[in-house]
Amino acid sequence: MGKKVKKEAESPPKDVFDPLLIESKTPATAVLMLSSPENEVLAKACDALYKFASKGDENKLTLLGLGALEHLYKLLSHEDPIVRRNAVMVFGIMASNHDVKKLLRELDITNSLISQLSPEEDVVVHEFATLCLAHMAVEYTTKVKIFEQGGLEPLIRLLGSPDPDVKKNSVECLYLLVQDFQNRAAVRELNVIPPLLGLLESEYPVIQLLALQTLEVISKDRETRIILGENKGLDFLLNILENNELSDLHIEALAVLGNCLEDVHTLQLIQLTGGIKKLLSFLEISTVPGIQKNAAKAITKAAFDAEIRKILHWEEVEKFLLNLLETNNDEVKVAASQAISAMCGNIDSKSVLGLQGIPQLVQLLSSNNEEVKEAAVTALSNLTTASPRNASVVAEAEGIEPLMNTLNAQRDGAVANAIAVVTNLSLQEPSRVSIQSHGIMRALAGPLRSTNSQVQSKAAFAVAAFGCDADAQTELRNAGGLGPLIELLHSKNEEVRRNASWALMICASDELTALELCSLGALDILEEINLSTKRKNKFSEAALEKLLDNNLSQKYSRMGYLSSSNIITNGFYDCGQIKHGKKFLSLEELSKQGLTDRRAIIFINAKPQENVVVEKAQDVSPSLSGTSSREKARKGKGEKEEEKPKEVINITPQVQEEINVEHSHWLPPPDFILMDYINDASRTILPLTTTREQVVALAQFVADKMGGPVEIEKLHNFSWELQISEIEFELKCNIVPIGKIKRGTFYHRALLFKVIADRMGIGCSLVRGKYNRAWNEVKLVEDSPKGLLLPPQEYVVDLMFEPGCLMKQGTAKADQYKRI
């Protein structure tokens, strides 16, 4: 009985499964085991998958295809810590693969990973959870999720972990996260600076490097720089620079310090502790191009602030920058040149850098590196702006020829700044002459065609600067630069339009250039611009006026007004008021139209053609006010009588050379009658003592030649149209010389008055009215009490009803004369 009981007790229970050892040789089996309810099986399966995935990307993709991640994701919340740990390890090792990361984002794994960062979890869990987050934080969407799900705080806490791998993964993850400005502000609020500074003392260079890189990013914010200063972070950085054993960290430490230099408060702290001198001393002895380049870049960023520029000048930063120009590294030269440009904002620095740096910068203009060339010429542009002394140094350093060569550079920035430098040099006459001798206008024709607005603007401005010279205008015209200059008026850039208008205003002072500008459509474009309140500017208005002043026929046709300073010369013609948008035809074009029913074109030509033999006359002198041979033949008087007009010639003012007539292929016939009018008026009217008497006499003279006075009541019977038609029929042309008109109405008489008055030096304007009206306005000084000088009064001259009557401007009689 006893033996039976003992035997039954030794036999195992019927529902207990004996342990089974399985040897699996495929990952698929291990993936299947992830569905097991047994913790030990799960732990061993995860461990096997970790080892398999560690062997390479192909294995990771295999597990991805077997659906392992979905099963592992469920295990992140498993109650068994070993299972949970091993599952996290698999995620940490697999997350380096791009396709794996894509699926992890779809599974929204970040929240589960962040929950593994609690202090209670195992260090290994921390290591692989932070590793997985670091891999995923590359993507912007993951950065947002980590921020929203509260992942920053545990990551910052883990910077103090005793495990170096946890530290490394955590700081790497933070470095990626703070690339987003929102996270930068958040980590600052979570007091990330002290633990980051603590990592600078780590024995592992990779951790120190990541800490410095993170500090470099977050120190771009001013608030962070202040906290960095309060935590003596600047001392940490300077200590790294002074330690030669940490030379591999110098570039990154310098980058953080560079950000600190941008803040006046922080810079003052560095200065008070002698940090700037230490920094410059370190930089001066360093021969590492990366350090030199980053130092120059840091100075460039810092120098945007006026107070910082002042501090940097006190610390003699210029010496360091000038030394950098002598290095053999192009990137360093570029950075140094850019820093010099930035320091030019301080007038004292500008003086020091100009005197010592310009010769070096001029040499860099011959560099084969286009970026070096651009940086150097940009520095020269800043150095010579508003600095005649530096401009002289450029000329003395023989910089004009390399500057002219730089106008053909490949980079737009180099071309624009080269133009700016030569423009700055143009303010000094010797440099200006030298630049013009190198063909500056011809060289500017290319930049005027550029598609870069900065180049366009600078080129147009240079044309305005050099265009005052007649030879320069001719050079630009011959180089085909006027067309591109006009095209710039269409630019959407306000500065380009303004500078182009300015250049056109300058060029229009030359009559030949003005004529070509008009033929190229400049007038129409300027008129259109000036109709727009947004696009017009003072220079566009001045350019239009200048062009019209050198094209009086167009001015009178378009504006209906000629001022007393607009002197009518030979070749002028009045074709009536032109409608806006309609092409203004030249006299030659109008002559080819033959006889039409349109309004007669009144033409002025008091200069005979050369080699033209006139009946009973010899060749006529080319002088506008000279005596015609017809007049000599008609007078038949002695030598004394003939000498009178010669005396008159000396009195009359010189008028500008007539370009239209002499340079046109079609030469209009001379108006001998007009020549006689001018000579007769000069002989009889100029000797009068006062301007008032001269105006009255000239008005009566004009009226007498144009059919005499007309009674107001009989004005409608004054048939002038018939005679004009007869002249047109006789000439088989609509172009009528004004001398042939014997019965002239308002606009004929006003034009003749202006023509003769201009040659006699009597100032008067010509105004076109409506319904064939036109009149002249003169300014006369009234008789004033002794010792009292009164301002001149404006009068309208009556040439129709009471020739010689002067009607004060604004009176009812003057207004009636304009409206009749």
Buried (B, 14 or more C-beta within 10 A) or exposed (E): EEEEEEEEEEEEEEEEEEEEEEEEEEBBEBBBBBEEEEBEBBBBBBBBBBBBBEEEBEBBBBBBEBEBBEBBBEBBEBEBBBBBBBBBBBBBBBBBBEEBBEBBBEBEBBBBBBBBBEEEBBBBBBBBBBBBBBBBBEBEEBBBBBBEBEBBBBBBBBBEBEBBBBBBBBBBBBBBBBBBEEBBBBBBEBEBBEBBBBBBEBEEEEBBBBBBBBBBBBBBBEEBBBBBBEBEBBBBBBBBBEEEEBEEBBBBBBBBBBBBBBBBEBBBBBBEBEBBEBBBBBBEEBEBBBBBBBBBBBBBBBBEBEEBBBBBBEBEBBEBBBEBBEBEBBBBBBBBBBBBBBBBBBEEBBBBBBEBBBBBBBBBBEBEBEBBBBBBBBBBBBBBBEBEEBBBBBBEBEBBBBBBBBBEBEBBBBBBBBBBBBBBBBEBEEBBEBBBEBBBBBBBBBBBBBEBBBBBBBBBBBBBBBBBBEEBBBBBBEBEBBBBBBBBBEBEBEBBBBBBBBBBBBBBBBBBBBBBBBEBBBBBBBBBBBEEEEBBBEBBBBBBBBBBBBBBBBBBBBBBBBBBEBBBBBBBBBBBEBEEEEEBBBBEEBBEEEEEEEEBBBBBBBBBBEEEEBEEBEEBBEEBBBBBBBBBEEEEEEEEEEEBBEEBBEEBEEBEEBBBBBEBEEEBBBBBBBBBBBBBBBBBBBBBEEBBEBBBBBBBBBBEBBBEBBEEEEEEEBEBEEBBBEBBEEBEBBBBBBBBBEBBBBBBBBBBBBBBBBBBBBBBBBBBBEEBBBBBBBBBEEEEEEEEEEEEBBBBBBBBBBBBBBBEBEEEEBEEBBEE
